[in-house]
Amino acid sequence: MARRSGVLAVLALLLALVAGCGSDDPLTEVRDAVGRTYEERTARVAFTSRTGPPGTPGTEVTGSGVADLVARSADTTVTVPLLGGGTRVLLVGGQLYAQVPPAVALLVPGGRAWASIALDRLAAATLGGPLPQLAGTPTDPLQQVAALQGVTEARLVGPEPVDGTPTTHYAATVDLLATPAAADPAQRPAIDRLVAQIGTSRLPTDCWVDEQGLLRRIAQTTTAPERPGRPATSTAVTLDLTEHGLPVTVAPPPADQVTDIGALLPAG
């Protein structure tokens, strides 16, 4: 009887170890969290971006709103220094729409209420900063989640609350060339430009996963070294996600209220 009990105890231990192998693997946990977050499809988002020379506080841009991760659409209000107040920014069908602030209304041809530009055109433009696509602007906060689809490494940091919500903090590495965007001919040029600008396809990314296995925060700092005609630039972006699964509908402004400014931007 004692021998039988001992064998059963060993079997129970082995089963416990096997059961724990998957759930305790940080890379699997992060990948599962990305998948579950996309399954929920939508979320309320809040983001902060700081861009400037490495080692400086940089220029802060903040925003908040709602997003549909699957449709790649968002309706946000973005606060940009010098423009005053909040600017409504929509992302619909690969097109970015910004409500024209009074401070720059005279600079937009046509006097219309909205300016628009295709995201791929924005990624190809030289806007003063070298990181316009995945980490350089908060205009497309969904990129922070999309990039995590290319996570290749992760380690457990430990329990850490986000705004009072219990979460687990992971330090991960994203390989830009392993993301779905890298396999998309329409998005691959932007990926290649970013890799060339920062000198690597691997981006350290921290993420926080809540008790439901959903992404609650993503933080990433990307630095582009100095290049001829361009100073070194560092951009830190933090994206928070809450209220996963809430109803989200985003529609573009009426066409007769929109000016496409893509042709006004210099090529990169």
Protein Blocks (a to p, Z undefined) as FASTA:
>chain_A
ZZmmmmmmmmmmmmmmmmmmmmmmmklmmmmmmmmmmmnopacdddddddddehiabjad
dddddddfklopaddddddehkgpadddddeehiacddddfklmmmpghiiabdcddfkl
mmmpcehiaclmlmmpcklmmlmmmmmmmccbdcdfbdcdeehiacddddddddfklpmk
lmpmklmmmmmmmmmmnopabdcddddddfkopafbdcddddddddehiacddddddddd
ehehiacddddddfklcccfklmpccZZ
